[in-house]
Every structure is written in structure tokens, then in C-alpha cells.
């Protein structure tokens, strides 16, 4: 009620009464921008500098996506996440590999005993989305596509529209609580 309007007791409201609906959360946007990149010295840690998410094969057959590049090898020598989910497409590193290198374009190579030249083991692919904030979080830094995100656009690191990889680095969190 406006100031000066009459109340039910035939008096005027001196300051008025304003009733609102209060404060309500309308949405919590996800920040999907580039975080700081920090060296780790671990040969299977990978950071994406620029656009893209790693493709991860889930146990239920779905493909999930993440920027968390803290990878390691499982018992079969496959490149996997910290939860044990393999990178898609799968890349296996022989147990006797002397050194493993991952180029900025995602080519994985290893030097094996008795060989001078490194042997190519596979190609890491990454994906990007028309609306990456539309991805659905399934926990553990993993996301799945939705109709809001659009379908995944797969490509190799370094191609037009896709970021480059940095071996031995991880991307830090870019959480902004405000």
C-alpha cells in the first residue's frame, strides 16, 4: 500500500507497506572458462589450453566429458581418469614403455626398449559444444550432453576451434562463489 493510503481502522499508513516475494535463486550458472594452468611434472596429466573437453567412456556406454586431465594408466595400460574410466578413443601404453610423450595436437607416442624411434600409440580427441553451460553434471568433474548443450563436436586438439594439450600440466579450478 502506498504511503498515506487509508487502513481498515480509518487511519493513514505513514510509510506505506510494500510486500515483495523476497529473494529467490533463479539459476546457478556454471563457469566453463579457462582456469589457470599449473605444472605437475606427471607425464599423464594433461591440460587443455583453449576450447574443448576430454571424451570419457562411461561403464554404461555413455560418453562423458571433462576438463579434468589428471589421467593415469590402469592395469591394462589404458589411459584412464582418477575414477578408472578410459579416455575415448582408448589409448593403451605398453608396460615396457621407456617414455611417453603427448603432443599439443594429442598424438600419443612411446619409446620402447630396443627402438630408437618413438612408436605412435593413438590420438586423443576432444569435444566442444555450441552451449557448454547446458551440459549436465553427473559428478566427479564429469558432464553429459543435453538438448540444451547440443551434440558434441569432436575433433583433434589444435584444429580450428579446439584448444591445444599441454603434457605435465593441469587446469586449476575456476570456481567463483560470487
N, C-alpha and C positions, 0 to 999 in steps of 0.2 A: 504494500500500500504506500502511496506517496505521502510525503510529509504534509501535514495539515488536513489530511482526509479524516472523515468522521469515523469514530469507533462505534461499537454497538451500545456503549453507555453514553452516547451523545457528547463525547469529548473528541478532541482532535489528537491525532498522533503527532507528537512534536518532532520526531526524527524520521518517521516512516518505518515501514517494515519491509525488508527485502528478503525473500526466501529463494534460495537457489537450489540447485541439485547437488552442490558440493563439487569436490574434485573426484574425477574418475579416470583411471588409466584407459586410454583409448588404444594404445598399442605400445609394444616394446620393439623398436626396430633393431635389427641385427647389423652390427658394423662389419662389413665384409671387405674393408680396405686393407691395404698392405700394412703389416706390422714391421717393427724393426727386425733386422736380420742379424743373428749373433753366431759367431763361430763356435763349434763344438768339438772339432778335431775327430769326430766319429765318421768313418767312411760311408756309412749307410744313412746318415742324416742328410736330408735334402730340404732346401727352401726354394720356394717359387718366388722369383723376383718379377712381379707383374701379375697379369691376369691368369687365372687357372686354378684348378683343384685336382688333386690326385684321384685316380679312379681306384676303388677298392671293391673286391669281390666279397660279398657277404655270404654266410653259410646258407641262407635261404634262397640264394641265387640272384638276389637283387644287387645292383651296383650302387655303392655309396660313394660319397665324395668328401674330401677333407683337404685342408691346407697343412695339417699336422704331418710333417715329413720325418718324424722320428721312427725310422724303419730299422729293422734288423733282419737276421736270417732265422728261419725255423729249422727244425731237424732235417728237413728235406732240402735245405739250401735255398728255399724260396724267400724272396723279399716280402716281408710282412710288416703290418702295423704293430704297435705295442700290445694290441689285443690278440694278435695272431692271425689277422685277416690278410690274405695275399693281395698284393698290388695287381691291378688288371690293366694290361695283359700280364700274365705270370712271367716272372723272371727268376731263373734258378742259377745260383752261383755254385760251381763245383767246390767240394770240401777242400781240395788241394790247391785252390787258387792262391797265388802269392800276393797279388794286389788287385784291387778292383777300382776302376775309375768310371765315373758317370759324367758325361759331358754336359755342357749347358743346354744342349739340344736333346738330352735324355738317352743318349746311346750308352749302354752298359757294356763295359769290356773288362776282361780279366786276363792277367798273365798267369799261365800255367807252368808247372815245372817242365823243363826241357824245351820251352818255347821262348823265342826272342820277341816275336810279335804278339801283341795282345789279341785275344780272341773275342769277337763281339758276341754277347750273350742275349741281347734283346734291346728293345726300345721302350722307354717309359712314355706313356701318353698321359696327357692331362685333358681336362674338360673345362668348358666355360658355359655360362648360361646368360640368356637375354636379361633375366631378372634374378640374380643370385640371392637377393634377400628373400625371395619367395621359396627357397629351399626349406625343407622340413628337417629340423634337428632330431636325430634319433639317439643322441648321447655320445659321449666319448669323442667329441670333435668330428662326428660323422653326420652327413646330411644325405637326404634322398630327394630326388626331383619331385615336383608337384606340378599341377597345371599352372600355378602362379609363376613358377620359375621358368617354365618352358622346358623343352627337351635339351639334353646335354649336347653340346657341340664339341666333339672330340678332335684332338689334333696333337701334334708333336710340339714340345717346348721350342720356342724360338720362331715358330711360324707366325705369320701375321695374325695379330690379335691374342697371341698366347705369350706368357712370360717365359723366362729362362730359368733353368735349375742351377742351384749352387750346392755342390757336394761339400759336406762337412759343416753345414750351417743349418740353423733352424730359425723359423719365424717366431718372434715373440708375440704374446697375446696383445691385442689392440682393444681391450675392454675399456669402455668409457662409462662410468656409472652415472654420469650426469646425462 
